[in-house]
Amino acid sequence: MDALRRPAIPEDAVRYKLFLVQPDPSDAEANEKSLQQLLENILAEIAPLLVQYIWQHQPFNLTYHPEKGGEPANLGGVTVFGENLEDEWFIVYLLKGITCTFKEVAAVVNDNDGQFLLIEAAEHLPKWLDPDSSENRVFLYQGELHILPNPLHPGEIGWPKDSVPTVVQALEMLHLHTEHCLARKPIRSALAKRLDGYPDKIQQNFHHAHCYIPAGIAAVLSRSPDLLAPAVSAFYLRDPLDLQACRTFRTFPPDTRVMTSAKFTRCLYAQLNQQSFIPDRRSGFTLPPRTHPQYKAHELGMKLAHGFEILCSKSGQSSSVQEPSVSSNPLWRGFLDSLKKNGYFKAELEGSARYKDLMMSAENFFKQSITSTHRPDIYNPGDEVFKILRDASYSFEDLKQQEAHLPPEDSDAWLDISPQELERLLEERGGRGVSDSTIKTVGPENEEQEEETGYSLVAVTQGMKSFINAMSSHEGAEFPRSCLSDPFNFDPDAVTSALDRLLGNKDDELDSDDFEDDFDGDEEDNENKDEEVQNDDSVEHTDADTLESLRKYMDEMDHELQSTNIGKSFSQTNKVGNKSDTTKISSVTAGSELAEEEIQPLDVDLNLVTNLLESLASQAGLAGPASNLLQSIGIHIPPDADK
């Protein structure tokens, strides 16, 4: 019921909140003042990382939220990241950095999947921690992941898993018992691995490409590179009504096109590059032959021009509401002072070209993170495009001259991925890691050793036996963790018994052995309880009757199956001994005319491997039950090279 009362998070969106760890419960006004000052300091701290960042849909934004419904006042926001999952993890990186710099706050972050930080470290979580018991337990504090523990014994520090703490209670425990709430190292390592590479990863995620676009778009992108994202989204999500505005390009005529360099994120570039699109003949956009060396630049520019034209067609310029200037916002002065204090302008002289570029980037960031959040009704990317076109002064001739000095574009080879690289990425995302033998280039000797260790048929049988012998619950089968990394370690007797029960070995009388074992175990236990055994004669008699009945049932089933071909589908073990052919036929009694062939025990390992290999061969290299099961337990079978 608590989950039903919580506000739903939109799909492909992330919600985050920053709480004061030690708020003053008696002075709400002081808490608000502290949070507002903290907001200015946080924005100034993270501005150098964000001014050049290109968001897929919405930027990272923080606003003050007063106390409501028992939740203390906080700084929070929601960002729709759409198809670019890196935006979500970049926000996690920002929150970790914020809580590391500002020790007085703790962060909570989740999306429509819930606690996605725990999902990333699912292989290392304690058994008691699940979506139902994780509410108000997971925090980013002092730059690390913290989880309120579950007390196993009375007097231990923690919060019982069967009850949900309030945010105030959780923050109090987090402050008083920080060390006890620190997540275990494997959990923190899994999160750190996902965030590895930031902040350098921001630049690595960019892709610079040449585009043949109208001069107006080139001027817009030179002043606000972030406007490329809504333009790509407008083209990517276009509908027939949107394309009506692209029949005649009134804002960006195609005869003013110039070659320029545009900065994409990899996600935006892939979306624009991978879509096939033929422009309307009336639009004036024509493409050179595909063999032309600049065909890709012409195609990207044509698609980008359509996106910007669609944005401008949806502009609300006729609205009477005018966007206020940045300087009129009461938070701007404090934000600007914090930028100067943190060295954002890098000793540039006020009024210089570089200073103006940095100031423009800071204003754009402030409008996205503050103004558009407070007044979402007046922010429209199409309006922003028109505003830049009115204010910017550019020369078509100057842009033409810059074509000869464009920086080289980046290679888009990252769009193509080999099967081996895909397998490696899937293994990493699956939490199993990649062994050295998978990454390194090995010689013939090492290759033979890898073949034996990685693709050994013994490993296949042992892995399957370990999987069958593993304990599972009603929530589903659990793969033994030893199958993922550690060597196989299992009880041969237990595995043999489990497989015999599963496959039906005649020598062990199938499940009748279990009854005998239980019966014999009862007799051993009853040796210490003679009086109870004497009082339970009737129960023993019933068990004996049941066992005898089961034996008869199994004998009758074996007798019926002898006349079928089922037995021929299994490989059997030949008994060792100098027996003649006549000894292989059981004795015939006086009244019997049929001789029963002695039933040979099954070769369980051989049958298991044979069936698995036949199943893999029938998959013809595609995904299927056999390959999925084997890969889940850490076994990789080489491709079938036989014709």
Disulfide bonds with the S-S distance in Angstrom:
none
